[in-house]
């Protein structure tokens, strides 16, 4: 699992840091942005160093067995500290936040220094690139080292959960709220990792095998890390996803309106600003969709389809079907107009225009009607009406 999940997390972290660099290089960057940048850096280091291949390479280069263990866990402390710093800068004025963050940095630095001393004294001489944290959990000074590490991490993760959920209720941006909740979920994954490591220390005296729950630690670290990464990056790229989703919705609406628009323009070419407009549009989609909706509305005012009074109480799909059928009937009457039988024309000047229901002016409603109209055409409904 380490060889698959951890490289994935590392890749996400480094890519996120790469996208964050332009903002970090600006002179007007804020301290919270710098803290988030360090979060991505420490995340990338944590999961890169934890990769068994990198772990083994570090041991070979430095000649220190399991050096990657203390480096990766020290980076985890940096991950937690940077998140807490960013949340502090968001919640408190910079003048008050700086001394708070500075004191916490010193405290985390002291924890890491103590971890280094305990790691060196523990003398973990046998390399283990995948299960070192579990294998040595009950061994003397390494148990002290591990308890210090997971306790500091647990306290920070708890604070992150509480503050992320608190801020998620207070902020107004939807993507920021979602990101904070995801970051809180990631911190909960970190707490699951912590519980597994506490259990590792207790497993020896109780005669239990810590490998039985090691999957909890790895999933807590890996999936928690992914949730945390997505959560902190979501406010940056989430709005682009939202705009892409709106563009896709408008594109589908533009295509769906095409059969109804084509039928109306065929009956009255003067309705269209551009009679050659096709089913699809890539450029200027907002303008083209707006134009198509306006032309359909103009066409319906010109055509005066007769509404079925019984349709008002029907569901939306049935009302759309009745509206499409009325349009098809009106177009058929317009096409079959004979001398002495006038075609549909706009009312005389000064004659009040019947007011359509509000839904008739809504793009989503017109799309529903256009799809029902296309279904009528596909099943021969319009042909049958034209022969009546």
C-alpha positions as CSV (number, residue, x, y, z in Angstrom):
1,X,0.0,0.0,0.0
2,X,2.9,2.4,0.8
3,X,4.2,1.9,-2.7
4,X,0.9,3.0,-4.3
5,X,-1.1,5.3,-2.0
6,X,1.9,7.4,-0.7
7,X,3.3,8.2,-4.2
8,X,-0.2,9.3,-5.2
9,X,-0.5,11.6,-2.2
10,X,3.0,12.9,-2.9
11,X,2.1,13.7,-6.6
12,X,-1.0,15.6,-5.6
13,X,1.0,17.6,-3.0
14,X,3.8,18.6,-5.4
15,X,1.3,19.5,-8.2
16,X,-0.7,21.6,-5.7
17,X,2.5,23.4,-4.6
18,X,3.4,24.0,-8.2
19,X,0.1,25.7,-8.9
20,X,0.4,27.7,-5.7
21,X,3.9,29.1,-6.6
22,X,2.7,32.1,-8.6
23,X,0.7,33.3,-5.7
24,X,3.6,32.7,-3.3
25,X,6.0,34.6,-5.5
26,X,3.8,37.8,-5.4
27,X,4.9,40.6,-3.2
28,X,1.4,41.1,-1.8
29,X,1.1,37.5,-0.6
30,X,-0.4,37.0,2.8
31,X,1.0,35.0,5.7
32,X,-1.9,32.5,5.4
33,X,-0.9,31.8,1.8
34,X,2.7,31.2,2.9
35,X,1.5,28.8,5.6
36,X,-0.6,26.9,3.0
37,X,2.5,26.8,0.7
38,X,4.5,25.2,3.6
39,X,1.6,22.8,4.1
40,X,2.0,21.5,0.5
41,X,5.8,21.4,0.9
42,X,5.6,19.3,4.1
43,X,2.9,17.1,2.6
44,X,5.1,16.4,-0.5
45,X,8.1,15.6,1.7
46,X,6.0,13.3,4.0
47,X,4.7,11.1,1.3
48,X,7.8,11.2,-0.9
49,X,10.1,10.1,2.0
50,X,7.6,7.5,3.1
51,X,7.8,5.8,-0.3
52,X,9.8,2.5,0.3
53,X,12.1,3.3,-2.7
54,X,13.0,6.7,-1.4
55,X,13.3,5.3,2.1
56,X,15.9,2.7,0.9
57,X,17.8,5.3,-1.2
58,X,18.1,7.7,1.8
59,X,19.5,4.8,3.9
60,X,22.1,4.0,1.3
61,X,23.2,7.6,0.8
62,X,23.4,8.6,4.4
63,X,24.3,5.2,5.9
64,X,21.7,5.8,8.7
65,X,19.2,3.0,8.9
66,X,15.6,4.2,8.9
67,X,16.5,7.9,8.7
68,X,13.4,8.3,6.5
69,X,11.3,7.4,9.5
70,X,12.2,10.4,11.6
71,X,12.3,12.7,8.5
72,X,8.8,11.7,7.3
73,X,7.3,11.9,10.8
74,X,9.0,15.3,11.3
75,X,7.4,16.4,8.1
76,X,4.0,15.3,9.4
77,X,4.6,17.6,12.4
78,X,5.3,20.4,9.8
79,X,2.0,19.5,8.0
80,X,0.0,19.9,11.2
81,X,1.8,23.1,12.2
82,X,1.4,24.8,8.9
83,X,-2.4,24.0,8.8
84,X,-2.8,25.4,12.3
85,X,-0.8,28.5,11.3
86,X,-3.0,29.1,8.3
87,X,-6.2,28.7,10.3
88,X,-4.8,31.1,12.9
89,X,-4.0,33.8,10.3
90,X,-7.5,33.5,8.9
91,X,-9.2,33.8,12.3
92,X,-7.0,36.5,14.0
93,X,-5.6,39.8,13.0
94,X,-2.0,39.6,11.6
95,X,-0.6,41.6,14.5
96,X,-2.1,39.1,17.1
97,X,-1.6,36.0,14.9
98,X,2.2,36.4,14.4
99,X,3.3,35.9,18.0
100,X,0.8,33.0,18.4
101,X,2.2,31.3,15.3
102,X,5.8,32.0,16.3
103,X,5.3,30.4,19.7
104,X,3.7,27.3,18.1
105,X,6.6,27.0,15.6
106,X,9.1,27.0,18.5
107,X,7.0,24.4,20.3
108,X,6.8,22.2,17.2
109,X,10.5,22.7,16.7
110,X,11.2,21.5,20.2
111,X,9.1,18.4,19.7
112,X,11.0,17.6,16.5
113,X,14.4,18.1,18.2
114,X,13.3,15.8,21.0
115,X,12.2,13.3,18.4
116,X,15.6,13.4,16.7
117,X,17.4,12.8,20.1
118,X,15.2,9.9,21.0
119,X,15.5,8.4,17.5
120,X,19.3,8.6,17.7
121,X,19.3,7.0,21.1
122,X,16.9,4.3,20.1
123,X,19.5,3.0,17.6
124,X,17.2,1.3,15.1
125,X,20.0,-0.5,13.2
126,X,18.0,-2.8,11.0
127,X,16.4,-1.2,8.0
128,X,12.7,-1.7,7.4
129,X,11.2,0.4,4.6
130,X,7.6,-0.6,5.1
131,X,6.8,-1.7,8.7
132,X,9.4,0.1,10.9
133,X,6.8,2.2,12.8
134,X,5.0,-1.0,13.8
135,X,8.0,-3.3,14.2
136,X,9.8,-1.1,16.7
137,X,6.7,0.3,18.5
138,X,7.3,-1.6,21.7
139,X,11.0,-1.2,21.9
140,X,12.4,1.0,24.7
141,X,13.2,4.5,23.7
142,X,11.5,4.2,20.3
143,X,8.2,3.8,22.3
144,X,8.9,7.1,24.0
145,X,9.7,8.7,20.6
146,X,6.5,7.3,19.1
147,X,4.3,8.5,22.0
148,X,5.8,12.0,21.8
149,X,5.3,12.2,18.1
150,X,1.7,10.9,18.0
151,X,0.6,12.9,21.0
152,X,1.8,16.2,19.4
153,X,0.2,15.2,16.2
154,X,-3.1,14.2,17.9
155,X,-3.4,17.5,19.7
156,X,-2.8,19.4,16.5
157,X,-5.2,17.3,14.5
158,X,-7.9,17.7,17.1
159,X,-7.5,21.5,17.0
160,X,-7.6,21.4,13.2
161,X,-10.9,19.4,13.2
162,X,-12.5,21.8,15.7
163,X,-11.4,25.0,13.9
164,X,-12.1,23.8,10.4
165,X,-15.7,22.9,11.3
166,X,-16.2,26.1,13.3
167,X,-14.9,28.3,10.4
168,X,-16.9,26.2,7.9
169,X,-20.1,27.4,9.7
170,X,-19.0,31.0,9.7
171,X,-17.6,31.6,6.1
172,X,-19.8,32.5,3.2
173,X,-17.9,31.0,0.2
174,X,-19.4,27.6,-0.7
175,X,-16.1,26.2,-2.0
176,X,-14.2,27.4,1.1
177,X,-16.8,25.7,3.3
178,X,-16.5,22.5,1.4
179,X,-12.7,22.7,1.6
180,X,-12.7,23.3,5.3
181,X,-15.0,20.3,5.9
182,X,-12.8,18.1,3.7
183,X,-9.7,19.3,5.7
184,X,-11.5,18.3,8.9
185,X,-12.3,14.9,7.4
186,X,-8.6,14.5,6.6
187,X,-7.6,15.4,10.2
188,X,-10.0,12.8,11.4
189,X,-8.1,10.3,9.2
190,X,-5.0,11.5,11.0
191,X,-6.6,10.8,14.3
192,X,-7.4,7.3,13.1
193,X,-3.6,6.9,12.3
194,X,-2.8,8.2,15.9
195,X,-5.1,5.6,17.5
196,X,-3.4,2.8,15.5
197,X,0.0,4.0,16.7
198,X,-1.1,4.2,20.3
199,X,-2.3,0.6,19.9
200,X,1.0,-0.4,18.4
201,X,2.8,0.7,21.7
202,X,0.3,-1.2,23.8
203,X,0.3,-4.3,21.6
204,X,3.5,-5.8,23.0
205,X,2.6,-5.9,26.7
206,X,-0.9,-7.2,25.8
207,X,0.5,-9.9,23.5
208,X,-1.3,-8.6,20.4
209,X,-0.1,-8.4,16.8
210,X,-0.1,-4.7,15.6
211,X,0.0,-5.8,12.0
212,X,-3.7,-6.7,12.4
213,X,-4.7,-3.0,12.5
214,X,-1.8,-1.6,10.4
215,X,-4.2,-1.1,7.5
216,X,-6.1,1.5,9.7
217,X,-2.9,3.5,10.1
218,X,-2.1,3.4,6.4
219,X,-5.6,4.3,5.3
220,X,-5.9,7.0,7.9
221,X,-2.6,8.5,6.8
222,X,-3.2,8.0,3.0
223,X,-6.9,8.8,2.6
224,X,-6.7,11.4,5.3
225,X,-3.8,13.0,3.5
226,X,-5.7,13.1,0.2
227,X,-8.8,14.6,1.9
228,X,-6.6,17.2,3.5
229,X,-4.8,18.1,0.2
230,X,-8.1,18.4,-1.7
231,X,-9.7,20.4,1.1
232,X,-6.9,23.0,1.3
233,X,-6.7,23.3,-2.5
234,X,-10.4,23.2,-3.2
235,X,-11.1,27.0,-2.7
236,X,-8.5,27.6,-5.5
237,X,-9.7,25.3,-8.2
238,X,-13.2,24.6,-7.1
239,X,-14.7,27.8,-8.7
240,X,-13.1,26.7,-12.1
241,X,-14.9,23.4,-11.8
242,X,-18.1,25.2,-11.0
243,X,-17.7,27.4,-14.1
244,X,-16.9,24.4,-16.2
245,X,-20.1,22.7,-14.9
246,X,-22.2,25.8,-15.8
247,X,-20.6,25.9,-19.3
248,X,-21.5,22.3,-19.8
249,X,-25.0,22.9,-18.7
250,X,-25.4,25.9,-21.1
251,X,-23.9,23.9,-23.9
252,X,-26.4,21.1,-23.4
253,X,-29.2,23.7,-23.2
254,X,-28.1,25.3,-26.4
255,X,-28.2,22.0,-28.2
256,X,-31.5,21.0,-26.7
257,X,-33.2,24.2,-27.9
258,X,-32.1,23.7,-31.5
259,X,-35.1,21.6,-32.7
260,X,-37.6,24.1,-31.4
261,X,-35.6,27.1,-32.6
262,X,-35.3,25.6,-36.0
263,X,-39.0,24.9,-36.3
264,X,-39.9,28.5,-35.3
265,X,-37.3,30.1,-37.6
266,X,-38.4,27.9,-40.5
267,X,-42.0,29.3,-39.9
268,X,-40.8,32.9,-39.5
269,X,-37.2,33.5,-40.7
270,X,-37.3,37.1,-39.4
271,X,-37.1,35.8,-35.8
272,X,-33.4,34.8,-36.2
273,X,-30.5,37.2,-36.0
274,X,-28.3,34.5,-37.5
275,X,-30.3,31.9,-39.4
276,X,-27.1,29.8,-40.0
277,X,-26.6,29.2,-36.2
278,X,-26.1,25.5,-35.7
279,X,-26.8,23.0,-33.0
280,X,-23.5,23.5,-31.3
281,X,-21.5,26.5,-30.1
282,X,-18.1,26.8,-28.6
283,X,-17.3,30.5,-28.6
284,X,-19.5,33.2,-27.1
285,X,-21.8,30.5,-25.7
286,X,-23.4,32.9,-23.1
287,X,-24.4,35.3,-25.9
288,X,-25.5,32.6,-28.3
289,X,-27.6,30.8,-25.7
290,X,-29.2,34.1,-24.6
291,X,-29.9,35.0,-28.2
292,X,-31.5,31.6,-28.9
293,X,-33.8,31.9,-25.8
294,X,-34.9,35.4,-26.8
295,X,-35.6,34.2,-30.4
296,X,-37.7,31.3,-29.1
297,X,-39.6,33.6,-26.8
298,X,-40.2,36.0,-29.7
299,X,-41.3,33.1,-31.8
300,X,-43.8,31.9,-29.2
301,X,-45.3,35.4,-28.9
302,X,-45.6,35.5,-32.6
303,X,-47.1,32.0,-32.9
304,X,-49.6,32.2,-30.1
305,X,-49.9,28.5,-29.3
306,X,-53.2,27.7,-27.6
307,X,-52.7,26.5,-24.1
308,X,-54.6,23.6,-22.7
309,X,-56.3,24.8,-19.6
310,X,-56.1,21.3,-18.0
311,X,-52.3,21.3,-18.2
312,X,-51.9,23.9,-15.4
313,X,-52.4,21.3,-12.7
314,X,-50.1,18.7,-14.3
315,X,-46.5,17.9,-13.4
316,X,-43.6,19.7,-15.1
317,X,-42.9,17.0,-17.7
318,X,-46.6,16.8,-18.6
319,X,-47.0,20.6,-18.8
320,X,-43.9,20.6,-21.1
321,X,-45.5,17.9,-23.3
322,X,-48.8,20.0,-23.5
323,X,-46.8,23.1,-24.4
324,X,-44.8,21.3,-27.1
325,X,-48.0,19.8,-28.5
326,X,-49.6,23.3,-28.6
327,X,-46.6,24.7,-30.4
328,X,-46.7,21.8,-32.9
329,X,-50.4,22.4,-33.5
330,X,-49.8,26.2,-34.0
331,X,-47.0,25.5,-36.5
332,X,-49.1,23.0,-38.4
333,X,-51.9,25.6,-38.6
334,X,-49.4,28.2,-39.7
335,X,-48.2,25.9,-42.4
336,X,-51.7,24.9,-43.6
337,X,-53.0,28.4,-43.7
338,X,-55.3,28.9,-46.8
339,X,-56.7,32.0,-48.5
340,X,-59.4,33.3,-46.3
341,X,-57.9,31.5,-43.3
342,X,-55.3,33.9,-41.9
343,X,-52.1,32.6,-40.4
344,X,-51.1,33.4,-36.8
345,X,-50.2,37.0,-36.5
346,X,-49.3,39.2,-33.6
347,X,-52.2,41.1,-32.0
348,X,-52.9,44.6,-33.2
349,X,-51.1,47.5,-31.6
350,X,-52.6,48.3,-28.3
351,X,-54.1,44.9,-27.8
352,X,-52.8,43.4,-24.5
353,X,-50.6,40.4,-24.9
354,X,-51.6,37.3,-22.9
355,X,-49.0,37.0,-20.1
356,X,-47.2,33.6,-20.2
357,X,-46.6,31.9,-16.9
358,X,-43.3,32.7,-15.3
359,X,-41.8,29.3,-16.1
360,X,-42.2,30.1,-19.9
361,X,-39.5,32.7,-19.6
362,X,-37.0,30.4,-17.9
363,X,-34.3,28.7,-19.9
364,X,-34.6,25.4,-18.1
365,X,-38.4,25.4,-18.8
366,X,-37.8,26.1,-22.5
367,X,-35.2,23.3,-22.6
368,X,-37.8,21.0,-21.2
369,X,-40.4,22.1,-23.8
370,X,-37.8,21.8,-26.6
371,X,-37.0,18.2,-25.6
372,X,-40.7,17.3,-25.5
373,X,-41.0,19.0,-28.9
374,X,-38.1,17.0,-30.3
375,X,-39.8,13.8,-28.9
376,X,-43.0,14.7,-30.7
377,X,-41.0,15.2,-33.9
378,X,-39.2,11.9,-33.4
379,X,-42.3,9.9,-32.9
380,X,-44.2,11.5,-35.7
381,X,-46.5,13.6,-33.6
382,X,-46.0,16.7,-35.7
383,X,-46.5,14.9,-38.9
384,X,-49.8,13.5,-37.6
385,X,-50.9,17.0,-36.7
386,X,-49.9,18.4,-40.0
387,X,-52.1,15.8,-41.8
388,X,-55.2,16.6,-39.7
